[in-house]
Amino acid sequence: MKTCFATRRRFLQHSGAAGLALAAGVRADTRPRTLRLGAPAFIKTDDPVELARWHRDRGYGAAYCPNVPVTDTARIRAIETAFREANVVIAEVGRWCNLTDPDPVKRKKNLATVTEGLALADAVGARCCVDIAGSFNPDVWYGPHPDNFTPAFFDAAVENARTIIDAVKPKRAKFAYEMMGWCMPETPERYLALLKAVDRPNFAVHLDPCNLINSPEKIYRNTDLLNACFDLLGPWIVSCHAKDLTWEIEMNVHFREVRPGTGVLDYATFLRRLAALPEPPPLMIEHLKGAEEYAAAAKHIVATGSSLGIAFGP
């Protein structure tokens, strides 16, 4: 793979005509827009109306999908209605399991789980169903493995995405892989190659830039990495994760996830590029401990956006 810091010229050379037109709009349209920020809900209720109101009252314009079986059509309709009336977007249905598990029995079960997740996302009106592409690691479902960077892994990721999308035939929701540092797609270039290979309009991009930072070069040049992600993948981004990274100084490289605002990720560029997209995707805070940490993260993100003239809300 080429370096992840792709230039715009390289993008124009290698993208299709439709992608070129959309991407050109991403760069040209810099008007401020309202971004939708979201976080896990810290409220004990089964009432979709109360749940949607909780998000809106805290200024969140997006939410993770509430827990609901795909067979419970009445509750799915109630959730969709409550969140729509509150003007809170359901950003994503997460189905975190190993689609490339070396055990064929587990792999088949996981494929069914993610297929069900995409069906739920489409039924409830979520922007996407998301999972990682998986790992050939037999012990840790998201763990590293040397064969995660082989043509065999790429082909499996392509086949799984096609199988899931073709089984559901979604009318609204997209299916996306979350980017990772030790399995494909580990660079924006690799994700662009997957988009072309999967060749399905309902295959999209879930952007988690911190997951792509797996070297000193990338953490130092994370602004370039962010710009490469938006230059190459902007038209296909349907949901994003918000977190941050710090470098723990040891005898080897060790990056640690931290609360947004306490690390080194260039949030000004992240938010500016999100807001410039024709349809800015939801930005979902994750991996923090408790309501107070999430509130502090939201405060930093909103303050950073405000300094750029970017608003947040439903």
Secondary structure, 3 states (H helix, E strand, C coil): CCCCCCCHHHHHHHCCHHHHHHHHHHHHCCCCCEECEEECCCCCCCCHHHHHHHHHHCCCCEEECCCCCCCCHHHHHHHHHHHHHCCCEEEEEECCCCCCCCCHHHHHHHHHHHHHHHHHHHHHCCCEEEECCCCCCCCCCCCCCHHHHCHHHHHHHHHHHHHHHHHHCCCCCEEEEECCCCCCCCCHHHHHHHHHHHCCCCEEEEECHHHHCCCHHHHHCHHHHHHHHHHHHHHHEEEEEECEEEECCCCCCCEEEECCCCCCCCHHHHHHHHHCCCCCCCEEECCCCHHHHHHHHHHHHHHHHHHCCCEECC
